[in-house]
């Protein structure tokens, strides 16, 4: 089903994600460890095998393949030696995409959920365009491990080629549709699920625990979320993931999450309930700004402590340009680089009454 221009502001459109192919293929992920031979893959694996890259020679051990015998060192030392090679493989690229209710929002530009889907599609096109495989884990805040609700949680094991990318695009559209239905549903139902005794983890924590199954060691992982559901358990899972994978976080933000709106009264709604935010007083605006600053600081600390690259992407940004900045920072500064200038500027002391 084709969406019009207005609908594309708040709904994920498959045709639009497919059209991002050219932009995505121009994005070249920074390689942590490049392979010296281009015959089998673009990355050197942490596993040893019969690849094209010679690593070292060592003493022969029972079970070693005699075809790898290093006869020169064997003759010189008088002891049997074998050659060890680094096996070349395509690197799996995995995107974790948050479709929680807080992502179904924007005051300008497109919904954060739409921006997250665009970023995921760009990452996917870049991955398959450079010979890597693309996988994903899509989740919503209402994710319940015990209930096994696959409508709000989906794992895609890494797969290569256009088929793997189209599978990701279909999953993004379906996850967005499910998220829209959840937001439009009964508030009481959502509250009962979030407060039920069977749910012990936040949506992000539960997803990160599952991600450890999807992202095999050596994967390049992108976390797309606003991180409002991050907690102490999330930090633990991120630490475990960062030990064996290359992690990067993209924090989705609306301009209203940088600084309070101008003084006034603003009506808000979650689709069912209505409320009013009054920013007429200086004290109220300062409390608003302090709350935002504390959240952004927690996200910075969460990523910095685990050596995770962090990028903030606004609902008004060009996702390809922002993603290009993240990949460039990975190549020049390595892990843990942070791009948050606009947030710091937004939280300078407020002026006026």
Buried (B, 14 or more C-beta within 10 A) or exposed (E): EEBEEEEBBBBBBBEBBBEBBEBBBEBEBBBBEEBEEEEBBBBBBEEEEEBBBEEEBEEBEEEBEEEBBBEEBBEEEEEBBBBBBBBBBBBBBBBBBBBBBBBBBBEEBBBBBBBBBBBBBBBBBBBBBBBBBBBBBBBBBBBBBEBEBEEBBBBBBBBBEEEBBBBBBEBBBBBBBBBBEBBEEEEEEBEEBBEEEEBEBBBBBBBBBBBBEBBBEBBBBBBBBBBBBBEEBBBEBBBBBBEBBBBBBBBBBBBBBBBBEEBEEBEEEBEEEEEEBEBEEEEBBEEBBEEBBEBBEBBBEBBBEBBBBBBBBBBBBEBBEBBBBBBBBBBEEEBBBBBBEBBEEBBEEEEEE
